[in-house]
Amino acid sequence: MITTRDAALAARLRQLRNYGQQVKYEHVEKGVNARLDSMQAAILNVKLRYLTAWNQARAQHAQAYMNLLDGIGDIRFQAPVPNSTHVYHLFMIVSDHRDALQAHLTATGIQTGIHYPIPIHLQSAYRDLGYGPGDFPHTEYLAKRMLSLPMFPELQEHQIKQVTTAIETFFI
């Protein structure tokens, strides 16, 4: 689901989700079938009222992670994008020791994730664009070092502390 107050963006997204059509059978651009069925729409309509609170909770959790992990090992964070609001669907840290850190966290019962391990320009679906290894070095660098920590609105303070303590222990 996407929410926006921008009418032009909403129109474009409706077009993309409907095979790129503005009018039935007139395809203006490539698109997909991403329309919701009635059941999905009903469930999302109920959940929508919680979206702001969930986003705020995740932002608070992200800030707690950043405060507790600041200066620990080689941990770095995503820089915020100016004039935007990060909803922290994922909370990723960057570490040169990602794989060993992930193994350590897994051994202590903390689930983590490696999201987007293969940069889009290196995936076969986009080979026709002509990009290869080295064309986006920053992207390739991050793909090898980013680790997602537990993040969900109901995350508790003691759970965040458990994660950060385990990370701190890894770097001692």
Helices and strands as residue ranges (DSSP letters): H 7-17, E 21-23, E 26-27, H 38-48, H 51-69, E 76-77, E 91-94, H 98-107, G 120-122, G 124-129, H 137-143, E 146-149, H 157-171
